[in-house]
């Protein structure tokens, strides 16, 4: 199942989740469908990768890191 299939009967809710899930720290605990949606969007967008703490050139994305960022936001770097 995809996010689009899950919310096919409610376009407003689909848009709400599509936008919200891409904000670091917004989603909380992800299910598998939400995780796959975020990973697919990260593959498409270098600027989104940067917002999620990945290098823009990254090709692989750690599921555990995505889950942490979805719940807590991007960790701040210590100086």
C-alpha positions in Angstrom: 0.0 0.0 0.0 1.2 3.5 -0.7 0.3 6.8 0.9 -1.8 7.7 -2.1 -3.7 4.4 -1.9 -4.3 4.9 1.8 -5.8 8.3 1.4 -7.4 7.9 -2.1 -10.8 8.8 -0.8 -9.7 12.0 0.9 -7.5 14.3 -1.3 -7.2 17.0 1.4 -5.9 14.4 4.0 -3.4 13.1 1.3 -2.1 16.6 0.7 -1.8 17.2 4.5 0.2 14.1 5.0 2.4 14.5 1.9 3.4 18.0 3.1 3.7 17.2 6.8 5.7 14.0 6.5 8.5 15.9 4.7 9.0 18.3 7.7 11.7 16.9 10.0 10.2 16.4 13.5 6.6 16.5 12.3 5.6 12.9 11.9 6.5 11.2 15.1 6.7 7.4 14.9 6.5 6.3 11.2 4.8 3.3 9.9 6.2 1.4 6.8 4.1 3.3 4.3 5.1 6.7 5.7 8.8 5.6 5.7 8.7 4.5 2.1 7.0 7.8 1.1 9.8 9.8 2.8 12.5 7.7 1.2 11.0 8.0 -2.2 10.9 11.8 -1.9 14.5 12.0 -0.6 15.6 10.1 -3.7 14.0 12.8 -5.9 15.2 16.0 -4.1 18.7 17.1 -3.1 17.3 20.1 -1.2 15.1 17.8 0.8 18.1 15.6 1.6 19.9 18.6 3.0 16.9 19.6 5.1 16.9 16.0 6.5 20.6 16.1 7.4 21.8 14.1 4.4 24.4 15.3 1.9 22.7 16.4 -1.3 24.7 13.8 -3.2 23.5 10.9 -0.9 22.2 7.8 -2.6 21.5 5.7 0.4 19.3 6.6 3.4 19.4 4.9 6.8 15.9 3.9 7.9 16.8 4.3 11.5 18.1 7.9 10.9 14.9 8.8 8.9 12.8 7.5 11.8 14.8 9.6 14.3 14.6 12.8 12.2 10.8 12.2 11.7 10.4 12.0 15.4 12.9 14.5 16.8 14.0 16.7 13.9 17.5 17.1 12.5 20.2 16.8 15.3 22.2 20.0 15.8 25.9 19.7 15.2 28.1 20.5 18.2 30.7 23.2 17.6 
